Amino acid sequence: MSPRITVSPDDTDWKVAPEVPGLLLDVPHEGRWRQRPSLHIEATAHHLLRVTSGGQPLLWMRIDDWWDDGAFLRGPAPTPWRLPSFTSAEARGMPHAPATVEWWTSWAHRFVRELERADASILHAGLWGLRPLLPVPASKAASYPCIPTSRSGGPLDPPHSLEEALRFEPFWWEPWDWRMPDRYEVRSGAVLSLRQPSPPDDGRVKAWRKHARDGTLPPVLLLYFQLAGKWLVVDGHDRLHAALLEGLAPPLLGLWPVQERPVPDNPHWRAGAMQGAQAALGAGITPARVDSANELLLRSHQTHQRLAITRAWPLAGGAPAWMREVVARREQAPFPVKDPDDWEWFAGTRQR
C-alpha cells in the first residue's frame, strides 16, 4: 500500500478564492508518488510542451520566445484522466447546505480521498494546494507576462472564460500581448477542456442540469497549468457543460503543485511595516484599516512564500521528436488551419 497523503488547513492568501478554507496536501516522496503521474506535463527546448494522459498525448503546445502568444494542437488520446464518476445520489446526499463552508470542505476532502485511491493519480510527490475558486470576468483577468520569468513558480491567476472550455478546435493560436490593441488579447487563467464536450442532450449532462438548478452540483476539478497560464478541466466536463447550459457558473475546486521558498530576513522592512501600520491606524481605526495593518505586519514576518508551480518532465527525444509528432498528427488527421504561417511556426518549419 502506498503511503498516505497528509492533509492540513491552508492559510495562504492566494487571492483567487472565496472566504472558504483551503487544504494543503503533502504527498510523500516514496512509493508510487515518485513516479510520473498518469496526467503530466513534458517539456523541451524552445518552450515546447506536451500534456500526456495514460501514455498518450492530449495536447501539444508552443510558446513564443517573448511570451507574445501560444499555439495548441489536440492529441489523439480519446479519454483523458478522470476520477470515478460521482452519482446523483452522492451529490444530493451531501450532509450540508450547498455553497456553505461545510459543503465546500466536505467536497474537498472527498476529492482528496479519490485522488489518493485512484489507480492512476495525477498527484506526484510534494506539496499541493486544493481550494474553491471564483471565476472572474475576462476583462478582470491577469495578462500574460510580456517576457517569461527566469524563476519557476508564481501567483495563481483566477479562472475566467468558462464558456471557452466548450470549444474544441483541433489547432488554434492565441495572442497574449496586451500591447497590440488591434487584436483580441487572451489572458492568463482561461479554462481549457481536455476532451470534446458531450452533446447537450447526453443523459449525464441532462441529469447534472437539474443539480445545477437546485445548487447540488458537485464541484468541477481544475488543475493549474502554471507554465501556460491555463486551468485544465481534469474532472467534471459534463458538470461544467450542464451548468453553462443553465446560464450558471459551476462550483470550482482548484488543484496545483506548491513550492515553498524561504523569505530572507529583513529587519529594516519589518520596522518599516510597523511604522506603516501605526500610521494607518493613527488616521482612525476602522475594520478595513485594521485588516490592512494586520496583513502588512503578517507579510513582514513571513519566513517562507508559497508559489504555484508546474512540474514538467523531460520530453523524450527533445524538440526534434516534438516536431515530428505534431507533423505526423496533422498527416494522420488533417484539419484546416486559419493562417498557414501560424502552423508553420508551430511545427518548426518557419522562424519568426
N, C-alpha and C positions, 0 to 999 in steps of 0.2 A: 504494500500500500504506500502511495506517495505521501510525503509529509504534508501536514495540514497548513492552510493559509491562516495567518494571524490577522484578525480584523480589529481595528481601533477607530475611534472618532477622529475626524479630520478637522482641525481648527484653522486650516489655511484659508485666507481670503482670496479665492480665485476670481472674484468679481464677475462671475458668469451665472450664478445660481440664485434661486430664491432663498429666503431665510429658512433653509432646511439643512440640518447637519449632514455632512458627507462622511464617507468612510475611507480609511487608508487600508489597503490590502498589502501585507508583507508576504510575498511569495518566496518560499525557501529556495536556497541556492543548492539544491540537491534533488536527486530522483529525476522524474520526468520533466521537472520545471527547468532543468538545464538545457533541454533540447529546443530546437526551433519550434515555435507553436505551429498549429495547423494553418492558421491565418497569420501571415507575417510579411514584412517588407524586406525587399532585397535592393541593393544599390550598387552602382559602379560609377566610374568617372563620367564627367560632363553632365552631372545631375540627371542620370538615367535611373529610374526606379521601376520596380515591379512588385505588385501585390499578388501574393500567391496563396491559394487555398487548397489544402489537400494535395499539394504537389503540382497543381495546375495554375497557370496564370489567370488571374481575374482582371488585371489592369496593368498596362504599361504606361509610364508617364515620363515626360521630359520637361525639365525646367530650363528656361533661358539663363544664360550665364549671369545676367544682371537682374534676374528675377522680374523681368518685364512681362513675361507671360509663361504659360504652360500648355502642354497638349497631352491628350489622353487617348488611349486605344483600349477597347474592351478585349478581354481574353476569352478563351473557349470554355473555361470551367462552367459547367451547366448549373451547378448548385454551390453557392458559397457556404462557408462555415456558418452554422447557426446552432442555437440552443434547442433542446427538445421543445416541441410546441406547447404553449400554455393552452388550457381549455377554458371554455366559458364558465364552467362550474368553479374553477380555481379563481378566476377573475371576480366573480360575484361572491365568492366565499372569503375574500379578504376581510378580516375582522375589524376593519377601521373605516371611517368615513373617507371617501375619495378626496385626494389632494391635501389631507392633513399631514402633519409631521409624522404621525404614527404610520399612516398609509405609505408614505414615501420610504420610511425606514424599513418597514416590513418587506416592501418590494426590493429594496436594495440588498437586504440580507438574503432574500430568495434568489436574486441573481448571483450573489456570491456563491451560494450552495451549488447552483447549476454550473457556474464557471469552474468550480473546484472538481465536481464529479464528472464533467464532460470527458468522454474518451479522448477527444482531440481538442484540447483547450486552446484559447487564444492568448492565455497568460504565459509569461515567462518569468524567470527569477528576478526579484527586485521589488520595488515599491510601486504601487498603483493607486490612483485616485478613482473614486466612484461616487458620483453625487448627481442630484437633479440639476437640470439645465433649463434656462429660459431662453427661447429664441428671441432674436431682435430683428427689427426691420432691416432690409438690406442697406438702406441709407445710413443706418447707425453702426454697421459692421466695420471691423477693422480693415484697413488697407494692407495689402502685401508690402513688405519692405522693398524699396527700390534696389537695394544692394543686399545680398544674403549675408547674414551674420556669420562671423567667424567662430562663434561659440554655439554648441548644440543646446537646445532647450530654450524655453521662453514662456511667456504667459499663455493662457488659454484665450482663444478668440471665440466669442459666443456663436452658437449656430444661427444661421439665417437661411432664407430662401428654401424652406422645406418643400415647397411645391416643385422645385427643380429636381428633387430626388425621384420624381416620376418620369423624368426624361431619361431615355436610354439609347442615346446615339452610339453607334459603333466607334466613331472617332470624332473628336472635337478639339478646338483650340480656344484658349481663354486669354483675353487681355487683362493684365493685372496692374498696369502702370497708370496711376492716378494723374500723371502729368499729361495725358493725352485726352483732352476734353472732347475730341470728335468721335470717340468710340466709347461704348459701354464698358465700364470697369467691373470686373468680377472681383469681389472682396474675399478676404480670408474668413474661413468659418462656414463656407457653404456646405450643405448636406449632400452627400453623394451615395446613391444606392449601389449595391453590389450585384443586384440581379434585376431582370426585367420585371416591371410591375405585373401583378396578376390582373386579369380582366376585372372591370368594375362589378360584373355580375358573378364573380367567383364566390363560392359558398362561404369561404372563410372571411373574405372581405365584407360580404353582406352581414355575416354574424358579428364581426367586430364593429360595424357601423352602429349597431344597437348599443354596444358598450360605450362607444364614443358619445352617443347622445345622452346616456344616463351617468357618465362620469366614471365608469368602472373599467375603462380600457387599461390594460397593463402597460407599463412604460415601454417605449422603444429604446433599445440599447444602441448608443453611438460610440464608436471608437475614434479618438482624436488622432489624426494623421498629421502630426506637427510639422513634418518636413514639407508637406504640401498644403498646409492650412486647410484641411478638409475634415469634416466629420463623416465617417463611414458608417452606414447602417449595417450593423452586424447581427441584429436580431429585431424582428418586428416590421419587416417590409409591408406585410398586409395590414398591420395595425396602423402604420403611418398612412397608407393609402386610404384606409377606411375613415380616419379622422379628417383627412383633407377633403374627401368626398362630402363630408358633413359640414365643411367650412370651419373646422376646428383645428387648433394646434394640439397634437398628441402630447401626453406626458413624456418627457425625455430624461433618460439617465445617461450620463457621460462617463466614459471609462478611458483612462490614459496612463501610460507609464510616468513615474515621477522620479526626478533626480533631486537630491538634497545637496546643496553647495554651502560650504561654510562662509559666513559673512565676517570679513576682517574686523577686529576690534578697533573702534574709533571713538575714544573718549571725547574728542572735540565735537564730533557730530552729536553725541548724547547730550553734551552740555548745551549745544545749540538747540536741540529738540526740546530740552527742558525750558529754555528761555522762550521758545516759540509757543509752547503750551501755556506758560504763565501769562504771556502777552495776550493770547487768545481769550483766556478766562478772565483776564483783567478788564476786558472790554465788556464784560457782562456774561453771567453764567446762564446758558441755555442748553437744552438737551443736545442740540446739534453741535455746539461748541465743545461740550464735554466729550461727546463721542469722537470729534476730530482730534482733540488733545490726547485722548487715550490712545487712539490709533497711532498718532505721531510718536508717543512715548514707547508704545509696544514695538514699533518698527525700529526705533533707535536701540532697542535692547535685543534684537534678533541675533541669534547665534548661527542660524542657517536660513537658507532660502530654498523654497520648493519651486521647481520648474517642470513644465510639461515637456516630455521628450518623445522622440520616436527612435526605437532601437531598430537598426537595419543590419541585415546580414550581407556578407559579400555575395554578389551575383556571379555564379559560376560562368567562367568564360569571359567575363568583363563586358566592356562596351561592344566589341565585335559580335559576341553572342546575342546581346540585347538587340542590336540592329538586324541581325539575321532573323531573329524571332519575329520582329514586327513586320518585316518584308514578307516573310512566309505566311504570317497571319492574314495579310491582305490578299495574297495569292490564293490561299485556301478558301477564304470567304470574302470575295470582292465587295466593296461598298463605295458609294460615291463620296467624294471629298469636295467641299465648297471651294477651297483655294488650294490648288496643287502645290503652291510654294510652301504652305504650312506642312503638308505631308512630306515634301522633300526634305525640309529642315528636320522634321521629327524623325524620319527614317535615316538621317545622316548622309543623304545624297547631295545636300546643298548646304553651304555655310551662310550665315547671316552677316 
